[in-house]
Amino acid sequence: MKLSVKEFQAWENKCITLLGMSGVGKTRLAYILRKHNWFHYSGDYRIGTRYLDEAILDNIKQQAMQIPFLRDLLRSDSIYICNNINVDNLKPVSSFLGKLGNPEQGGLGLKEFKRRQELHRQAEIAAMKDVPEFIRKAREIYGYQHFVNDAGGSISELDDPEVLQILDQHTLILYIKATEKDEQALIQRAEKGPKPLYYREAFLDEQLILYQKEKNLSYVALIDPDEFVRWMFPRLFYSRLPRYQAIADKYGYTITTDELSQVQDEADFLDLLETVVGRKP
């Protein structure tokens, strides 16, 4: 959605999609706006509670069934397992996604890893296509004036043009671009605490060949899951940057993490957006 400054100022029910890598400040900004009559739509929360809920529970139950004590209780319906996903705790979603590699180190085989990756891709597409309906619900049911879509970091990798068209039609897309200093901080954070990630299948296949060759590993089952994530993260990060920028150039606007760090409340954010809209050619 491209607007003039006057059009933006007159936009009574502002709807923003935040785009960028995990860790650039999307959720921090959404938390700030939640205090000022903004509905916070978390793509990952929608994925976990609507589109991957059953798959996540099945994975947890499968793990529990390996413990005889819990297996007997589950099979006799003496206990039940449920997700406790909320906007502040999305760990079940990443736990389901898992890491590729040695099963003795908690890794997944390539076939199962790719199956989960595809389920996540489909879920994220569906969650983003739900945005227009939640814009309506936010206003008509919950009484929020504005709407912020806290999109997942992998939205640039979905390769589904309809998703971007829908988001462009209903929201202003704002790409939060990490400065060089913040890029390094994000990479260092990922190295210290490697987390499950989504990869485009073609990218995964390409990088997996390089990794196995570099590490002289004949089988995926020999891969250390955490080491693979550490090796992959900077490659994934830099592969996503031009994709984010292409989306912003075509559909929206770009701010830097330095600019975002100055935002302390809604007024700061609206002032920043006016500046960004005004400087767009």
N, C-alpha and C positions, 0 to 999 in steps of 0.2 A: 504494500500500500504506500503510494507516494503522495505526500501532502505538501501544501504550502504552509507557511507559519500561521497564516490566518485560519486556514482550514483546520490545522491541528488545534489551535486555541479554541475554535468553535466546536470541536468534536466533544459532544456532551458525554458519551460513554466510550472512553478510551480503551482500546484493546491492544495489548502489546505482546509479541512473541519474543522471548529472549533466546538468543542463539549463541552457542560457544561451547568450548571444552568444559568438562566437569572441573570445577575449581576456580573458574574465572570470576565468580561472584553472582551468578544468576539467582541462586536460591537465597543468598544474603539479601539481594535487592528485593526479591519477592516477599521476604519476611518484613522488610521495611514497609513495603506498600500495603501489606495486609493490615497494618495499623491505621490505614487511611482510606478505608472503603474500597479496597481492591480485592477482588476474588482471586485467590492463588490456585491456579490449575497446574498441578504437577503431573507432567507426562509419565514419569516413572511410577508415581502413586497410582495413576489410572491403569497402567500396564499391570502392576502387581495385584490390584484389587479387582480388576475386571477381566483382563485378557489372559493373564498367566496364573491366576489364583489357583485353579485346579492343578495345573502342572507343577506349581511350587509345592503345593500340599502333597502331591504324589511323590515328589522327590524327598520331602521330609519323612513321609511314611516309609518310603523304601529304605532310608537310612535307619529309622527306628526299628524296622522289622529284622534288622541284622542283630539286634540285642534281644536275646531270648525272653527276658523279663517283659520288655515292652511289646514284643511280638504277641505274646499270650494275651496281654491286656487289650491290644488292638483287635485281635481276632475275636475276642469275646465281647467286643463293644464296651469294655469296662472303662476305657478312656477314649478321648477324641483329641485330635490335633487341629488347631486353627491358626491362621496367620494373624499376626499382630502388626500389620503394615500400617504406618501412618506417614504423613509428609515429613516427619522428622526421623523416621526409621524405615529406610528402604532396603535394608540389608538382605531380606529374603529374596528380593529381585536379583541382586548381584550374586547371591549364593546359588541361585538356580542356574544362572548363566554359567558359572563355574570356570575352571581353567583347564587348558589342554595339557596333557602329559601323564606322567607316571601315576597309576592308580594307587600305589602304595604311599604316595605323597598327596593324595586327594585329587589327582588329576583325572580328566575324562579322556576316553578314546576319541579319535577323530570323528567317527560317525556320530556318536552321541553328542559331542561338542557342536558339530555343525547342525544337528537337529535342534538343539536348544538355541543356537544362534538364529536360525530361521524362524523359530517360534517367537523369539524376541523381536525380530524385524517385523513380522506380521503384526505383533501386538503394538509396537510403536507406531506403525502406520495407522492402525485402527484408532489408537489413542489420539493421534493428531487430527484424524478426520472427525473426531468427536468434539473438537474445539468449538465449532459454531453452535452446537446444541448446548454446550456448557456456558457459552456466552449468554445465550437466552436464559438458561436456568439461573445463572448468577444474578441476572437483573430481575427477572420476573418472579422467581421463587425466593431467593435469598436476599434480594434487595440491595445488592452491591451496585455501585455506580460504574466502576471500572473493572477491567479484567487483565490479568497477567498470566501468560502461558510460559511456565518454566519448563522449557523443552529439554529433552535429554541430549547429551553431547553427541550421540550417534545419528542425530536427525539428518546430518549432511550426507550420510552413507546409505540412506534408504533406497535411493534410485527409484523414487515413485513421484513423478512430476505432479500428480494430482494433489499430493500432500502440500507441496509448496504453493500450488495455485489456490488451494482452500485457505491456507494461512495468510496468503497475500490478500485474498479477497476480504477476509474478516479481521485481520490484525495488521499492525505495523510491525514489521520484522526488524529487530535490533540485534546486530551482531556485536558481541563484546570481544574485542580483539586483545589478546595478551601482548603486553610490551615484551621486549627481549628479556628484561630482568624477570618478569613474571613467567615467561616461557620456561626459563631455567628452574624457577622455583617449583613449577608444576611438575617438571620432569624429575626433579630431586624428590618431591613428595611421593611420586609414583614409585620411585626406586626404593624408598624406605618402606612403603606399605603397598605392595602390588595388589591391585584389585581386579576382579573379572572385568573384561572389556568386550565390546561388540566390534567385530571386524567384518567388512565386506568379504564375501567368500573368495572373490578373485584376489583380493589383497592378502588374505590369510594364506591361500595356496602359494602365492608368489613368495611371501616372506618365510613360510614354513620350509620351503625348499632351501632358501638361503641359510636359515638357522641350522637346519640339520647338516648342511654341508660345512658350515663354519665350525660347528661343534662336533663334527664327525659322528653323528648319531644316525643309526640305520632305521630306528623305529620311533614312532611318536611316544610309545610307552616308556622310552628311556629319557624323555624330556623332563627336566625339573620345572614344575608348573610356575612357580614364582619367578624363576630365572627367565623363563620364556616371556612372561609378562613384562619384566624389567627391560628385556631386550627389545620387545615389540613397542612399548609405549612411545618412545621418541619417534619411531618410524611412523606409528599411527598418528601421532600428534601433527607431525609436519605434512603428512599426506592429507589431513583434514583441513589444514589452513586455507589452501586455495579453493577448496570446496565451500567452506564458510564464506569466503570473500566473494565467490561467484554468486552465491545466493543473495548476499547483501547488495552487491552491485546491481543485480537484476530486480530484486524485489524490495529492498529496504535500505537500512542505514547502518553505519559503523561507528562505534565508540571504542575507546581504549580502556584497559583496566585502570590506568591512571585516572582517567576522567571519572570512571565509575567509583573509584575509591573516595572521591570528594562528595559523593551523594550520601547524605545523612538522613534525609526525610523526603517526603513526597514533593515538596516544593523544589528541592534541589534537583530531583529527577525530572520534573516537568521543565524546569529551566534548561537542563542539559538537553532534553529532547528538542526543545524549541531551537536551541543553538545548532543541533545536529540537522534538523530539518531545514533550517535556514542556510546552512552551508552546502547542502546537496545541490549540485548543478541542475 
